[in-house]
């Protein structure tokens, strides 16, 4: 019998959502990978990045793209974005 002070392993613990910062970094990395790590500007469709991230959460992707654009890490075409490219600043951010 488990001690009451010791948390039990819950299989769902490994499926916890990642933080917004981790998601944003994952988005930037996915853009780099989908574009073959070509230097900016190398444009790609948002749907390809979404597939790479393996998520159906369009709202999270849209919010992350908007934040990355505001920070200067991505450029986007369309509202909501249909195509995106990482910027030189975005590449530098990933290297830090």
Secondary structure, DSSP 8 states (H G I E B T S, - for coil): ---TTS----GGGGG----HHHHHHHHHHHHHHHTTT--S---EEHHHHHHHHT---HHHHHHHHHHHHHHTSEEEETTTTSEEEE-HHHHHHHH-
